[in-house]
Amino acid sequence: MGKRKSRTKPAPNKRMDKLDAVFCCPFCNHGSSVECRIDMKNLIGEASCRICLESFSTTATALTEPIDIYSEWIDECERVNNLEDDGA
């Protein structure tokens, strides 16, 4: 006599939380005012603040997300601030 086959439970699908698309402005510190847009046709990513009208644009790839554009903007701001501190 053979054993009964045991059924294995399917693994639960891991749901990925969506990343933010609106962020806090590094210039005016107004929350949820920076919107990031990605133009895949021209491969350009742009982040702009609705309040103080500051903007930043960078190159984009197929894997670029809005958080990547915002992070590059923050990194560029820090780099410019460090250059000003060293020069002064």
C-alpha positions as CSV (number, residue, x, y, z in Angstrom):
1,M,0.0,0.0,0.0
2,G,1.2,3.5,-0.9
3,K,1.0,6.7,1.2
4,R,-1.3,9.5,0.3
5,K,0.3,12.4,-1.4
6,S,0.5,15.5,0.8
7,R,-0.5,18.8,-0.7
8,T,2.0,21.5,-0.3
9,K,0.7,25.0,0.3
10,P,1.6,27.5,-2.3
11,A,4.0,30.2,-1.1
12,P,2.3,33.5,-0.3
13,N,3.1,36.2,-2.8
14,K,5.3,38.9,-1.4
15,R,3.7,42.2,-2.1
16,M,6.0,45.1,-2.7
17,D,5.0,48.4,-1.3
18,K,4.9,51.3,-3.8
19,L,7.6,53.9,-3.5
20,D,6.7,57.5,-3.0
21,A,6.4,59.8,-6.0
22,V,6.1,63.1,-4.1
23,F,8.8,64.4,-1.6
24,C,9.9,67.2,0.6
25,C,11.6,70.1,-1.1
26,P,15.3,70.6,-0.1
27,F,15.0,74.4,-0.6
28,C,11.7,75.4,1.0
29,N,11.2,72.3,3.2
30,H,7.6,72.2,2.2
31,G,6.3,68.6,2.5
32,S,4.8,66.8,-0.4
33,S,5.6,69.6,-2.9
34,V,8.3,67.9,-5.1
35,E,6.9,65.9,-8.0
36,C,9.1,63.6,-10.0
37,R,8.3,62.8,-13.7
38,I,10.1,60.5,-16.0
39,D,10.1,61.0,-19.8
40,M,11.0,57.6,-21.2
41,K,10.9,58.9,-24.8
42,N,13.7,61.4,-24.2
43,L,15.2,59.5,-21.3
44,I,15.0,62.5,-18.9
45,G,13.9,62.5,-15.3
46,E,12.7,65.8,-13.7
47,A,12.0,66.7,-10.2
48,S,10.3,70.1,-9.5
49,C,8.8,71.9,-6.5
50,R,5.3,73.3,-6.9
51,I,5.9,75.9,-4.1
52,C,9.3,77.5,-4.8
53,L,9.5,76.4,-8.5
54,E,13.0,74.9,-8.1
55,S,13.7,72.0,-10.5
56,F,16.3,69.4,-11.3
57,S,16.7,67.2,-14.3
58,T,18.9,64.2,-15.0
59,T,19.2,61.3,-17.4
60,A,17.0,58.3,-16.9
61,T,17.1,54.7,-17.7
62,A,14.5,51.9,-17.9
63,L,15.1,51.1,-14.3
64,T,14.9,54.7,-13.0
65,E,12.3,55.3,-10.3
66,P,11.1,58.7,-8.9
67,I,13.1,58.1,-5.7
68,D,16.2,57.8,-7.7
69,I,15.7,61.2,-9.3
70,Y,15.0,62.8,-5.9
71,S,18.1,61.1,-4.4
72,E,20.3,62.4,-7.2
73,W,18.9,65.9,-6.5
74,I,19.7,65.7,-2.8
75,D,23.2,64.4,-3.6
76,E,23.8,67.2,-6.0
77,C,22.6,69.8,-3.5
78,E,25.0,68.4,-0.9
79,R,27.9,68.3,-3.3
80,V,27.3,72.0,-4.2
81,N,27.1,73.0,-0.6
82,N,30.4,71.2,0.2
83,L,32.1,73.0,-2.7
84,E,30.9,76.4,-1.4
85,D,32.1,75.5,2.2
86,D,35.5,74.6,0.9
87,G,35.8,77.7,-1.3
88,A,34.7,80.2,1.4
